[in-house]
Amino acid sequence: MSPIKEQLRRALTVERYPRSSAYDPQWLIDNLMGPHPLWLAESLTHVMPLHPGMRVLDLGCGTALTSIFLAREFGIQAWAADLWTKPTDNWKRIQEAGLADRVHPIHTDARALPFAEGFFDAIVSFDAYQYFGTDVLYLPYCLKFLKPGGSIGIVVPGLRLEPGSDMPPYLATRWVPDMCSYLSPSWWRRHWERTGLVTVEVADMIPDGAEDWLRWLDACDLVGRGFEPDAEMLRADRGELLGFCRVLAHSTTRHIPR
Ligand SMILES: C[S@@+](CC[C@H](N)C(=O)[O-])C[C@H]1O[C@@H](n2cnc3c(N)ncnc32)[C@H](O)[C@@H]1O
């Protein structure tokens, strides 16, 4: 193995994520769209049980790595739904991964889902739900596609600060509008619970999420795919405020059509 490959492999082998650590770092980096997608997915599975044969919608799946991972590791049927990535490209990756019978690529806007109501046992979303799910009407909309009692689990960039709170200077000077979608676990809990349609079982920050985010960026930097502005901000933050929110809820009622 070349020295750089060996460095990458070491950097991306993390005890907390034994399943993800077995995947080829080059495959991960070639298909990256943000933070390490398999670490986000594996961290959700620490709290969200997935069983063979479950029908799972992976909303905003990007290059479908998380759909491939969850199908391979947990035996689920995954619908890999995304807006920006071509489903033909995802189909190629899915076939190469040997999962053509279990991962189904779909091009769709999360706000116009082409599925039957009540079809899914679970919905998951990694580093994507923040693009559409802060709309107060979005959760009621997407729950229509979940069977009664089904589960929804998301992992999104998070900030341990309520909107409108004073920010430390290292955040204020680096603030960009996208960061308005970095919200806290309690914000997400309230946002979902007030619909009256779910019971929120977990709303927390992933343990060591910021450290892992920086570890990933540093590893990507080894092969020229890092993103220094985020790495600088994470270094300045020292794991205080930034990280990833993990939210898991179960639908309590049938959607009432209006
Ligand atoms: C930062 S990427 C993350 C992709 C992938 N989940 C991952 O972790 O690598 C965000 C993804 O959200 C998807 N997305 C954003 N808005 C969307 C929408 N309205 N409907 C469906 N997908 C959307 C984009 O297509 C993009 O692939």
The ligand as a Gaussian input file, in Angstrom:
#p B3LYP/6-31G(d) Opt

LIG

0 1
 C      -24.135000      17.988000       1.592000
 S      -24.952000      16.878000       0.530000
 C      -24.972000      15.397000       1.510000
 C      -25.185000      14.188000       0.688000
 C      -25.162000      12.851000       1.424000
 N      -26.308000      12.673000       2.284000
 C      -23.884000      12.703000       2.184000
 O      -23.914000      12.719000       3.447000
 O      -22.846000      12.574000       1.534000
 C      -26.614000      17.442000       0.617000
 C      -27.570000      16.673000      -0.271000
 O      -28.884000      17.167000      -0.033000
 C      -29.584000      17.052000      -1.234000
 N      -30.722000      17.976000      -1.245000
 C      -30.729000      19.301000      -0.976000
 N      -31.965000      19.798000      -1.150000
 C      -32.745000      18.763000      -1.546000
 C      -34.116000      18.620000      -1.864000
 N      -34.939000      19.664000      -1.840000
 N      -34.559000      17.397000      -2.228000
 C      -33.736000      16.321000      -2.251000
 N      -32.443000      16.383000      -1.939000
 C      -31.940000      17.593000      -1.596000
 C      -28.609000      17.424000      -2.318000
 O      -29.009000      16.878000      -3.547000
 C      -27.298000      16.871000      -1.764000
 O      -26.963000      15.641000      -2.338000

